[in-house]
């Protein structure tokens, strides 16, 4: 049973990596558009909306603090990627 659960986790991890990279690509696209419009990379309001949205869709077993921490890291890394691409 342990081996099967680990196999399922490995598959989910692959899916998470794929989805994170899809999200990052969209963030890059948004960053390019922001540059053409002269907008800053960071939007604190948008970040708070994203965090509120993911918390409201959370059904556990992770609590909202864990979800917030995970997504704050995702947001930070996507922003870092946007900033890096704008140099």
N, C-alpha and C positions, 0 to 999 in steps of 0.2 A: 504494500500500500504506500509506504514512504517513497519508493522509487516512482510510482505513478504520480503522486502529488508533486514531486520535484520536476517530473517531466512536464506536467501541466504548468508549473511556475515558469519553467524555461520557455515554453511556448508563449505564455503571457508576456514575459519579459521581451521577447522578440517583437511582439505586437506593440508593446509600449514604446520600444525604440523607434519602430516605424512611425507610429503616431506622433511621437515627439519631434522627429525629423520633419514630418509633414507640417506640424505646427510651426516649427522654426522657419521653414520655407515660406509659409504665409506671413510670418513676422518680417522676413526679409522683403517680401513684396510690399508690405505695408510701409516698411521703412523707406523704400525707394519712393513710394508715393508721397510720404510725409516730406521727404527732401524736395520733391518737385513743388510742393505746396508751401515750403518754408516752415513746416511745423517741427517742433522738437520731437526727439525720439521718445521721450518719456511722457506719458499721460497718467498722472496719479489717479485721476478720476476713472479712467478706463481700467487701470490695474485693480482698483477697489471694486469695480463692477465685476471683473473676472473672478476675483476672490469670493464675492458675495454669490455669484452664480454657481461656482463649484461647491461652495458650502451648502447652498440650498438644494443641490441635487445629491448630496451625500446621504446615503442610507446605512453607512457603516459596513464593517465593524470599525474602520478608522474613524476617529472623532474629528470634529471640525478643525481643531488645532492642527492635527496631523495633515489634513487635506490642505489647509491654509499654508503650512510650512512647505509642503511638496510643491504646490503651485506657485508660491512666492519664489522658490528656486527656479522653476520653469520660466517664470516671467523674467527674472533677473538674467538668466542665461540667454533668453531670446533677445532681451534688450542689449546685452553685451554683444551679441552677434550683429544686431542692427547697427550699433555704434561702430563696431569694427568694419563693417561693410561700407560705412559712410566716410571713412578716412581716405 
